[in-house]
């Protein structure tokens, strides 16, 4: 078997910073032990690392490094990051990628804010009675998923854990992360898009999502430039109920 050749790309804007951190070539990236190792269930042969670096002008910048045993998976995620960015969906900035004998890697910047899953309760406690702010948040969520679907892509893990919310005085900036499973369905697109919508709704607080789901859908349809098929609403609600049951069951099992 032929050894795998090295193929690397570094965005020139980040390369001086990466070189000063000892991460300026394929071998150093794949062998690096710098940064904080991040773990979660289901990573398999993927390794995730948080790197807190300093730019040449002294600014702090957090980079996330993902290393894969299989180069194809790194290429898939890199292409997804580029595709989502080019579709106008706010997401991480692509920094570097590479493949070679030790596997593949992807580097991206962090995004501002925190996962909506973690910050939603606090946000509602502070601003839940501000209807204008809540309509703005719901509209932003509809636009975020609508932009993705308008570009013909599906996320497949569109939960609030993968939507980052940067709270501002006048509103919210939203970002989509964790793009490893993003793809462009060629057939039965609405099946995948309905799944994304169900995942989003099921992971939002139930009372809030019931109140603001019409606002989310209206913004979604305006952005996506498509009307939701009549059958899709029932499919989404059925999937939402199933996902919530699964989450409740898993929570009870952990407590038990």
N, C-alpha and C positions, 0 to 999 in steps of 0.2 A: 504493500500500500504506500502510495506517495505521501510524504509528509505535507501537512497543510501549510500553504504559504501564508505569510503575514500580510494582511490588508488593514491599514489603519487610516483614520481620518481624525484630525484635530482642528477644531475651529481656531483660526489664527488669533482671534480676540482673547482666547483663554490659554493659549499655549505658553506664554511667558510665566503665568501663574503656575501652570501644571509642571513646567520644567523646574521651577524653583522649589516645588514640593516633591521633586523626584518622581514625577509621573508623566514624563514627556515622551515615552515610547512604549511599545506593546509589552515588552518583557517586564518593565518596571510596574506597569499598571496591573498585570496579571499576578505578579508576585508580591505586591505591596501588602504590608500588614498595618498600614497607617489607618487612622480613623476609627469610628465606632461601628462595630458589627451589629447589624439589625436583623432580628429573627422574627419569624412568624410561621404558623403552620402552613404546610403545603409548598414550601420553597423548593424542595427537592434538591437538585444539583445547582441551584442558583444561589449566589452569595450577594448580599446587599450591604453596602458600607456607606456611612455618612462621613464626609470629609469637610471639615471646617478650615477653609483656606483663606489666604490673604492675597488680594490683587496687587499688582505692582505699585498702585497709588495708595495702598494701605487700607483699602476697604475690605471688610469681611464678606466672604461669599461661601455659602454651603453648596457642596456638590454631592450628588448621589451617584455612586458607582455600583453597577450591577455586573456580576461576572457569571458567565454560563459555561458549563462543560460542553455544550453543543453550540457551535457557531451560528447555526441556523436560527436559534432562538434569539440570539443577540441581534442578528440582522432583522428579524421580524419586528422586534420591539423598536429598533432604531427607525425603521421605515414607518412604523405607526406614529412615532413622535413627530417625524417630518410631515406625515400626512395630516395629522390632527392640527399641527401648527399652521400648515399651509391652508387648511380649511377655515382658518380664522377663529378656531376654538382656543381660548386662553389655556395655556399649559406650560410645561417645563421647557426651557430653552435647551436644544441639543448642544452638547459640548464636545464629545469625542466618541468614537466607536472603533472597534478593531476585532479582527479574528486571526487565529493562527493555531500553532500546535497545542497550546494549553487551553484553547477554547475561545470564547468571544466576550466582549465587554461593551457596555453602554454607559456613558456619563451624561447626566443632565443636571441643570440647576434646580434648586429648590423653588417653590412658589410661596408667595406671602400668605399669612394667615394660618388657619388650622383646619383640620378636617371638620366638615359640618357635623359629622357624627359626634365629635367630642365637644363642639362649641355651641350646638343648637340650644341646649337647655339654658345655658347662660345667656345666650342671645335673646331667647324668649322671655327670660326673667327681666331683662333690661328694656327690651323694646317690643315685646309681644303685643302691647296695647296700642302701639303706633301703627295704625293700619296702613299708612302710606309706606312705612318702612317694610312692612310685611308683604305688601303688594309688590314693592320693588324687589324683594328677595325672591318671591315666587316667579316674577317675570324673568329675573336673571336665570333661575333654574330652567325655565322653559326655553329661553334663548340658548343656553348652554347645550342642552340635549338636542335642540332643534338644529343648531349649526352642525353638530356632528352628523345627524341623520341626513340633512340636506346634502352633505358631501358624500352620501352613500355608505357611511361607515356605521358600525355597531360596536359598542364598548364591551358588552357581555359581563361587566361587573360594575354597573352604574349605580352603586350604593353611595350613601352620603359619606362613607369612609374614604371615598375617592374623589369627593368634591371638596376643594379647599375654599374657605370663605375668609376674605380679608375685609373686616368691618371698617367702614369709613364713617366720618361724621354725616355725610350726605347719602350714604347707601352702602352697597356691598360690591366687591369684586370677587368673581367666582372663577375657579380654575379646575380643570379636569386632570387627574393624575392616574398613575398605574395603567399604562396603555399596552401592556404586554399581550393582551388578548384581543385588542382592537383588530377588526378585519372588515372587508367589504363583501357583504353577502351578495352573491349573484342571483340566488333564487330565494323566494319567499322572504323578501326583505322585511315586510311588516311583522313577520314572526319574531325576528331579532329585535326590531325597534320596539315592539310591544313588550318584549322581555326587558329591555333597558328601562322603559317607562315604569313597568311594574317594580323593578328593583329599586328605582328611585322612590316611588311612592311608599313602598313597604318599609323603607329605612328612615322615612321621615316620621316625626311624632304623629300618631294617628289623628288626633283632634285637629292639629294644624293642617295636615295634608287634606283632610276632608273639607276644611274651610277654604283652602287656597288652591286645591287641585284644579278647579275651573280656570283660575288665573294662569297656572302653569301650562295647562293645555292650550289656552288661547295664545299665549306667547310662543309655545312650541309650534303650533300650526302656522302662525304668521312667519316665524323664522324658517321653518322647514319647507314652507311653500306647498304643503300638502295637508289635506283634511284627514283626520283619523278615520279609518274605515269604521262603519257601524259595528261590525263584529268585534273590532279590536277593544272597545271599551269593556265588554264582558270578559274577554280574555285577560285583560289587564287586572280587573277586579278579582277574578278567580285566582290569578297568580299571586296577587298581593295577599290574599287570605292564606294561601298555601305558604308563602314565605314568612308571614307573621307567625303561623303555627309552628313552622320549623324553628324560628328564632326563640319562641317561647319554650318549646321542648328542649332546645339546646341549653337555654338558661336554667331551666329546672334541673337538668341533668348535672350541670356544673355545681349548682347549690346542693344537690343531693350527694 
